[in-house]
């Protein structure tokens, strides 16, 4: 079927041309300003992928404020923490999500409810009766009443993304607005890494609350051409959209590749993907066999980068380079500095792994919102670490081999055991626990917990999961739970997680 949209932004059956999209951004910015939202303030956005998501983010940035995309999986207490921590003046949220969190919204935070659109209702099996909410203003009627804002005069900020860490709460990465020179260099970097260019026909199948998809979506929506949003990734639907809309660009994660490759061969052959030109992926390690199979299917259109919310993209690697250096995440981009350091801080030679410390010369500095001491913990001599361990080969190609910290990456999502362990230890009759990642064929890793019951108590894994679902987001709840009498510990009391992980990772070829 031929695409019904030649240009503009599309979600489901809805289509905005770029003129109308910009008009809505200017009206929303005018409305935000009327709510006294301005320089350095925060506008929280709690939505699945949807047109108003991008409108609200652009409008907040146009006001000189920070757009704060919130993980919509968060429970009420997790959302309340982010709203308080960033000092949100306004929350723009899908109506069905508001129903579960309205009681946790701090006093003084204005609320605008966005009617949950049909494609989101279908994708998540949400009842149509949940599509509207009585809480707060209604987005479309509110927007209609606003006066468009003038063009911004202040430098535009990037979104404030909340990323978890070794602490038990998410941390907001608050970055300074770029100078004109920095903005130009960032544009060059993102053109190289994301392939974003005028006239592209882009598809965003990953959640816009994540750092890289958010940056990708915001930038792509300023380039003209076509931008299509998927409310939820579905492998065959993805292929159908590529064929129907002649998609040329997309941002993906390895889990999506696994699901595509798991489709029957006759289904994969059914769709024409010859329009694909530039598929960027990141967020999690991609198994060599999976990436090789994708290149064989789609051709040399895959581009991988390494970086993080705090650092920006530091390395990039096209398909041809990767085939010559399987497993690499590429070489440094313009302005990138990266050192591989031993425990004592000394730099290690090529081929020897160590903790990666990095900086992008033109990327504006950042701090963690209300947690400046956390920034200090990841910095050494002006470089920061994301907690990864890797090495450079003699030709300057970077390979990742481990993570310094306990982070689990499942389907491209960062999950941190400390937060889950705290939730488990708060449950009745739990004496001890350890949470870690184990291999998963589809997601890369899954969350596992080893739990020690209190003396004389019988625990049931399914009951524990139900209790945890009331406290933390569903994707953080361990998919596998084992009950044991004790945990291995050092004399200092530290749990020997390596000993717990090792049996699951043995034979996978990955260091633990």
VMD Tcl script that draws the C-alpha trace (Angstrom):
set ca {
  {0.00 0.00 0.00}
  {1.36 3.41 -0.95}
  {2.05 5.87 1.85}
  {-0.74 8.34 2.49}
  {1.73 10.89 3.90}
  {4.48 12.44 1.81}
  {5.74 14.73 4.57}
  {4.98 15.63 8.15}
  {4.64 13.67 11.36}
  {2.45 10.58 11.64}
  {1.06 8.49 14.49}
  {-1.49 5.85 13.66}
  {-4.04 7.37 11.30}
  {-3.24 10.93 12.41}
  {-1.02 13.17 10.30}
  {0.26 16.70 10.91}
  {2.06 18.58 8.18}
  {5.11 20.51 9.33}
  {3.34 23.88 9.23}
  {0.60 22.68 11.56}
  {3.13 20.91 13.78}
  {5.12 24.13 14.19}
  {1.91 26.11 14.81}
  {0.99 23.73 17.62}
  {4.44 24.05 19.16}
  {4.20 27.85 19.13}
  {0.70 27.74 20.66}
  {1.82 25.33 23.37}
  {4.87 27.50 24.09}
  {2.58 30.51 24.41}
  {0.38 28.55 26.79}
  {3.34 27.41 28.87}
  {4.54 31.00 29.12}
  {1.04 32.03 30.28}
  {1.50 29.48 33.09}
  {4.70 31.39 34.04}
  {6.97 28.65 32.76}
  {10.24 30.14 31.63}
  {14.00 30.01 31.74}
  {15.32 26.94 33.57}
  {11.90 25.65 34.65}
  {10.77 22.06 34.06}
  {7.83 20.60 32.13}
  {7.32 16.88 32.77}
  {5.93 14.71 29.95}
  {4.34 11.36 30.85}
  {3.23 9.82 27.57}
  {3.79 6.92 25.28}
  {4.93 7.83 21.77}
  {2.41 10.38 20.49}
  {2.25 13.65 18.56}
  {1.62 15.81 21.68}
  {4.74 14.28 23.27}
  {6.96 16.01 20.70}
  {4.85 19.17 20.68}
  {5.12 19.51 24.46}
  {8.90 18.86 24.47}
  {9.57 21.37 21.71}
  {7.31 23.93 23.39}
  {9.05 23.60 26.75}
  {12.45 24.00 25.11}
  {11.21 27.02 23.14}
  {10.24 28.64 26.48}
  {13.79 28.20 27.77}
  {12.59 25.40 30.06}
  {13.65 21.78 30.33}
  {11.40 19.11 28.89}
  {11.52 16.20 31.34}
  {10.34 12.97 29.66}
  {9.23 10.51 32.35}
  {9.30 6.75 32.01}
  {5.60 5.91 31.81}
  {6.21 2.54 33.49}
  {6.93 4.36 36.76}
  {4.63 3.78 39.69}
  {3.11 6.73 41.53}
  {5.95 7.06 44.06}
  {8.61 6.95 41.32}
  {6.80 9.66 39.34}
  {6.38 11.80 42.46}
  {10.13 11.65 43.08}
  {10.93 12.89 39.56}
  {8.34 15.69 39.71}
  {9.67 16.93 43.04}
  {13.32 16.51 42.10}
  {13.13 18.45 38.83}
  {10.79 21.05 40.32}
  {8.20 20.48 37.60}
  {5.77 23.35 37.11}
  {3.59 21.33 34.75}
  {2.84 17.68 33.92}
  {1.49 16.80 30.46}
  {0.26 13.20 30.53}
  {-1.83 10.63 28.72}
  {-5.23 10.36 30.37}
  {-5.05 6.63 31.11}
  {-1.70 7.09 32.90}
  {-3.06 9.93 35.02}
  {-5.70 7.66 36.50}
  {-3.05 5.66 38.35}
  {-0.77 8.47 39.48}
  {-2.99 11.50 40.05}
  {-2.91 11.13 43.84}
  {0.90 11.27 43.86}
  {1.30 14.51 41.89}
  {2.79 17.12 44.25}
  {0.79 20.21 45.11}
  {1.51 23.14 42.83}
  {2.13 21.04 39.71}
  {-0.37 21.97 36.99}
  {-1.73 19.08 34.94}
  {-2.77 18.88 31.29}
  {-4.45 15.64 30.27}
  {-3.90 14.31 26.75}
  {-6.59 12.02 25.38}
  {-4.96 8.64 24.83}
  {-5.18 8.06 21.05}
  {-6.67 4.96 19.39}
  {-3.31 3.53 18.24}
  {-1.98 3.61 21.82}
  {-5.17 2.06 23.19}
  {-4.88 -0.76 20.67}
  {-1.15 -1.32 21.17}
  {-1.46 -1.70 24.93}
  {-4.93 -3.24 25.20}
  {-6.32 -0.24 27.08}
  {-10.09 0.10 27.42}
  {-11.50 3.05 25.43}
  {-13.19 4.26 28.62}
  {-9.71 5.12 29.98}
  {-8.87 7.42 27.06}
  {-10.02 10.57 28.84}
  {-9.50 11.88 32.34}
  {-11.24 14.33 34.60}
  {-7.91 15.41 36.09}
  {-6.45 18.72 34.88}
  {-6.97 20.65 31.68}
  {-7.66 18.83 28.40}
  {-4.82 19.23 25.89}
  {-6.71 19.96 22.66}
  {-9.18 22.45 24.14}
  {-6.40 24.10 26.16}
  {-4.16 24.33 23.09}
  {-6.92 25.86 20.97}
  {-7.22 28.76 23.42}
  {-3.52 29.71 23.48}
  {-1.77 32.58 21.71}
  {1.27 31.47 19.66}
  {4.64 32.41 21.14}
  {7.27 34.43 19.32}
  {10.51 32.85 18.18}
  {12.81 32.08 21.14}
  {15.72 34.40 21.84}
  {17.61 32.34 24.44}
  {19.78 29.29 23.62}
  {17.67 26.14 23.50}
  {18.23 23.48 26.14}
  {18.08 19.75 25.61}
  {15.64 17.53 27.51}
  {16.48 16.67 31.12}
  {16.61 12.88 31.05}
  {16.34 10.90 34.28}
  {18.76 8.00 34.39}
  {19.19 5.61 37.29}
  {22.58 4.88 38.77}
  {24.15 3.08 41.67}
  {21.88 5.08 43.95}
  {18.34 3.82 44.45}
  {16.59 6.76 42.77}
  {16.66 8.15 39.21}
  {18.98 11.12 38.62}
  {18.18 14.04 36.32}
  {20.95 14.99 33.87}
  {20.69 18.79 33.77}
  {22.82 20.18 30.95}
  {23.70 23.78 30.25}
  {22.34 25.27 26.99}
  {24.94 25.13 24.19}
  {26.71 28.11 22.71}
  {26.15 28.62 18.96}
  {29.54 27.00 18.29}
  {28.69 24.01 20.49}
  {25.27 23.65 18.85}
  {26.88 23.54 15.39}
  {29.35 20.85 16.52}
  {26.55 18.80 18.11}
  {24.61 19.01 14.85}
  {27.61 17.66 12.95}
  {28.01 14.82 15.44}
  {24.34 13.84 15.28}
  {24.31 14.01 11.51}
  {27.22 11.55 11.53}
  {25.84 9.27 14.25}
  {22.08 9.44 13.58}
  {22.23 10.08 9.84}
  {19.60 12.79 10.29}
  {19.27 14.97 7.20}
  {16.61 17.08 5.48}
  {14.02 15.03 3.64}
  {14.66 11.79 5.56}
  {11.75 9.40 6.12}
  {12.30 8.31 9.70}
  {10.61 5.81 11.99}
  {10.91 5.88 15.79}
  {9.87 2.50 17.24}
  {11.47 3.01 20.66}
  {10.12 5.05 23.60}
  {10.68 8.79 23.37}
  {11.32 9.03 27.11}
  {14.70 7.35 26.55}
  {17.67 9.63 25.98}
  {18.76 8.69 22.44}
  {15.26 8.20 20.93}
  {14.26 11.52 22.49}
  {17.20 13.35 20.93}
  {16.60 11.51 17.65}
  {12.88 12.32 17.58}
  {13.32 15.98 18.49}
  {16.00 16.49 15.87}
  {14.21 14.48 13.16}
  {11.08 16.55 13.72}
  {13.02 19.65 12.67}
  {14.28 18.16 9.40}
  {11.16 18.04 7.23}
  {10.54 14.83 5.30}
  {8.49 12.24 7.21}
  {8.63 11.20 10.86}
  {6.55 8.22 11.93}
  {5.99 7.21 15.55}
  {5.23 3.66 16.67}
  {3.38 3.51 20.00}
  {4.88 0.06 20.65}
  {7.36 -2.01 18.71}
  {5.90 -4.96 16.81}
  {8.26 -6.74 14.43}
  {5.89 -7.42 11.52}
  {4.17 -4.04 11.87}
  {7.61 -2.41 11.69}
  {8.30 -4.12 8.37}
  {4.87 -3.15 7.06}
  {5.46 0.50 7.95}
  {8.89 0.47 6.29}
  {7.34 -0.82 3.07}
  {4.23 1.36 3.14}
  {5.99 4.64 3.95}
  {9.33 3.92 2.23}
  {11.17 4.50 5.49}
  {14.84 5.39 5.06}
  {16.00 5.98 8.65}
  {15.25 4.53 12.09}
  {16.64 4.36 15.61}
  {16.60 0.83 17.05}
  {17.97 -1.38 19.82}
  {19.28 -4.97 19.51}
  {16.15 -6.51 21.07}
  {14.21 -5.27 18.04}
  {16.68 -7.03 15.73}
  {16.19 -10.28 17.66}
  {12.41 -10.04 17.30}
  {12.67 -9.29 13.59}
  {14.97 -12.26 13.04}
  {12.59 -14.49 14.99}
  {9.85 -13.87 12.41}
  {9.29 -16.79 10.04}
  {11.38 -16.47 6.88}
  {8.28 -16.20 4.71}
  {7.06 -13.24 6.76}
  {10.39 -11.44 6.45}
  {10.43 -12.01 2.69}
  {6.94 -10.60 2.38}
  {8.05 -6.98 2.94}
  {10.18 -4.70 0.80}
  {12.84 -3.02 2.97}
  {14.99 -1.74 0.11}
  {14.24 1.88 1.11}
  {16.31 1.56 4.31}
  {19.48 3.67 4.21}
  {20.59 4.40 7.78}
  {19.59 2.33 10.82}
  {21.32 3.56 13.95}
  {21.43 1.35 17.03}
  {22.83 1.64 20.54}
  {21.74 1.29 24.19}
  {22.90 -2.33 24.65}
  {25.50 -4.75 23.30}
  {24.43 -6.37 20.04}
  {25.41 -10.05 19.71}
  {27.78 -10.55 16.77}
  {25.59 -13.23 15.17}
  {22.49 -11.03 15.39}
  {24.17 -8.02 13.81}
  {25.75 -10.09 11.05}
  {22.34 -11.59 10.21}
  {20.75 -8.12 10.08}
  {23.44 -6.83 7.71}
  {22.98 -9.88 5.50}
  {19.23 -9.15 5.37}
  {19.15 -5.32 5.12}
  {22.56 -4.64 3.64}
  {25.31 -2.39 5.08}
  {22.87 0.17 6.53}
  {23.45 -0.44 10.27}
  {25.38 2.20 12.20}
  {26.28 1.70 15.86}
  {27.44 4.22 18.43}
  {28.60 4.13 22.02}
  {27.84 6.76 24.60}
  {25.29 7.71 27.24}
  {22.96 10.39 28.53}
  {25.79 12.05 30.40}
  {28.47 11.80 27.73}
  {26.79 12.03 24.34}
  {27.94 9.75 21.52}
  {31.70 9.11 21.64}
  {32.25 6.43 19.00}
  {30.54 5.43 15.77}
  {30.86 2.47 13.43}
  {29.28 1.73 10.05}
  {28.49 -1.75 8.77}
  {31.55 -2.06 6.53}
  {33.89 -1.16 9.39}
  {32.05 -3.51 11.71}
  {32.33 -6.45 9.30}
  {36.09 -5.88 9.25}
  {36.15 -5.57 13.06}
  {33.25 -7.72 14.38}
  {32.09 -6.71 17.83}
  {33.51 -3.20 17.80}
  {31.44 -0.14 18.69}
  {33.63 2.05 16.50}
  {36.22 4.79 16.70}
  {36.09 8.18 18.35}
  {34.05 10.95 16.76}
  {35.36 14.49 16.21}
  {36.15 16.11 19.56}
  {35.94 12.84 21.47}
  {38.47 11.87 24.13}
  {38.48 8.49 25.84}
  {40.99 6.91 28.19}
  {41.11 3.33 29.39}
  {42.20 3.39 33.03}
  {43.31 0.76 35.50}
  {42.10 0.76 39.12}
  {45.01 2.99 40.14}
  {44.13 5.59 37.50}
  {46.98 4.75 35.15}
  {46.27 4.47 31.44}
  {46.44 0.93 30.06}
  {47.90 -0.02 26.65}
  {45.82 -1.07 23.59}
  {44.29 -4.52 23.92}
  {44.12 -4.36 27.71}
  {40.69 -3.71 29.30}
  {40.01 -1.01 31.84}
  {37.31 1.43 32.90}
  {36.38 3.92 30.18}
  {36.59 7.64 30.97}
  {35.49 10.09 28.28}
  {34.50 13.56 27.21}
  {33.08 15.23 24.13}
  {34.85 18.58 23.86}
  {31.86 20.55 22.56}
  {29.13 18.91 24.65}
  {27.85 21.39 27.27}
  {28.62 20.49 30.85}
  {26.02 18.88 33.10}
  {25.25 18.15 36.69}
  {22.90 15.68 38.33}
  {19.83 17.56 39.50}
  {20.15 18.10 43.27}
  {22.97 15.52 43.42}
  {26.22 17.32 42.55}
  {28.17 14.84 44.67}
  {27.09 12.03 42.31}
  {28.72 13.88 39.42}
  {31.96 14.02 41.38}
  {31.92 10.25 41.81}
  {32.02 9.56 38.06}
  {34.66 12.16 37.12}
  {38.42 11.84 36.95}
  {40.71 14.54 35.57}
  {37.89 16.18 33.62}
  {36.64 12.92 32.09}
  {33.52 11.01 33.14}
  {32.73 7.30 33.21}
  {29.51 5.45 32.44}
  {30.81 2.47 34.38}
  {31.82 0.44 31.34}
  {34.97 -1.61 30.88}
  {36.52 -2.01 27.44}
  {39.65 -1.70 25.35}
  {40.95 -0.18 22.12}
  {42.70 -2.30 19.52}
  {45.81 -1.11 17.71}
  {43.70 0.62 15.04}
  {41.70 2.63 17.54}
  {38.51 0.54 17.49}
  {36.71 0.29 20.82}
  {35.37 -3.00 22.20}
  {33.18 -3.31 25.28}
  {33.73 -6.33 27.50}
  {32.17 -5.66 30.90}
  {30.51 -3.15 33.16}
  {32.15 -1.78 36.23}
  {28.90 -1.39 38.04}
  {26.01 -3.79 38.48}
  {23.77 -2.28 35.83}
  {21.55 -4.66 33.85}
  {20.66 -3.78 30.25}
  {17.45 -5.50 29.19}
  {16.04 -4.64 25.78}
  {18.09 -1.44 25.73}
  {16.72 -0.32 29.11}
  {19.11 0.37 31.99}
  {18.01 -1.41 35.18}
  {19.82 -0.95 38.48}
  {19.84 -3.71 41.10}
  {20.20 -1.39 44.12}
  {16.69 0.00 43.61}
  {15.15 -3.47 43.18}
  {17.03 -4.88 46.17}
  {15.71 -2.05 48.34}
  {12.15 -2.85 47.25}
  {12.63 -6.58 47.94}
  {14.15 -6.00 51.38}
  {11.13 -3.85 52.27}
  {8.82 -6.83 51.76}
  {7.65 -8.78 54.81}
  {9.58 -11.95 55.67}
  {12.58 -11.27 53.40}
  {15.91 -11.62 55.18}
  {18.38 -11.03 52.34}
  {18.57 -10.70 48.56}
  {20.78 -10.10 45.55}
  {19.68 -8.88 42.12}
  {21.72 -9.30 38.92}
  {21.42 -9.87 35.20}
  {21.42 -13.24 33.46}
  {21.42 -14.01 29.71}
  {18.21 -13.65 27.73}
  {17.99 -14.60 24.05}
  {15.56 -11.80 23.19}
  {16.35 -8.97 25.62}
  {20.08 -9.53 26.04}
  {19.67 -9.76 29.81}
  {16.84 -10.41 32.21}
  {16.54 -9.51 35.88}
  {17.12 -12.30 38.38}
  {16.80 -12.19 42.15}
  {18.11 -14.62 44.73}
  {16.09 -14.17 47.92}
  {16.65 -15.53 51.41}
  {13.43 -15.90 53.44}
  {13.31 -15.00 57.11}
  {13.76 -18.02 59.41}
  {10.74 -20.32 59.42}
  {9.00 -18.46 56.56}
  {7.87 -19.96 53.25}
  {7.91 -17.51 50.33}
  {6.34 -17.95 46.90}
  {8.00 -16.29 43.87}
  {4.69 -15.32 42.23}
  {3.47 -13.68 45.43}
  {6.75 -11.76 45.68}
  {6.34 -10.55 42.08}
  {2.81 -9.29 42.77}
  {4.03 -7.43 45.85}
  {6.90 -5.86 43.90}
  {4.55 -4.72 41.12}
  {2.93 -2.44 43.70}
  {6.27 -0.78 44.42}
  {8.36 -0.66 41.24}
  {7.84 -0.59 37.48}
  {6.99 -3.93 35.91}
  {10.15 -4.15 33.81}
  {12.22 -4.01 37.01}
  {10.43 -6.93 38.64}
  {12.68 -10.02 38.45}
  {11.55 -12.48 35.80}
  {13.38 -15.23 37.64}
  {13.41 -15.63 41.41}
  {15.29 -18.31 43.32}
  {14.91 -18.91 47.04}
  {18.04 -19.92 48.96}
  {19.06 -20.37 52.57}
  {21.99 -17.94 52.32}
  {24.02 -15.72 49.99}
  {27.79 -15.88 49.45}
  {29.47 -12.91 51.13}
  {32.95 -11.57 51.69}
  {34.24 -11.09 55.22}
  {33.35 -7.42 54.82}
  {29.72 -8.40 54.26}
  {29.67 -7.60 50.53}
  {27.65 -10.09 48.48}
  {29.77 -12.05 45.99}
  {27.55 -11.36 42.99}
  {30.17 -12.66 40.61}
  {29.77 -16.10 42.15}
  {25.99 -15.87 41.72}
  {26.19 -14.73 38.09}
  {28.95 -17.02 36.89}
  {26.91 -20.24 36.37}
  {24.46 -18.40 34.14}
  {27.10 -16.67 32.00}
  {29.47 -19.65 31.70}
  {29.99 -20.53 28.06}
  {28.44 -17.33 26.67}
  {31.80 -15.77 25.79}
  {31.05 -12.71 27.89}
  {33.10 -11.55 30.83}
  {31.19 -11.11 34.09}
}
mol new
graphics top color blue
foreach p $ca { graphics top sphere $p radius 0.5 }
foreach p [lrange $ca 0 end-1] q [lrange $ca 1 end] { graphics top cylinder $p $q radius 0.2 }
display resetview
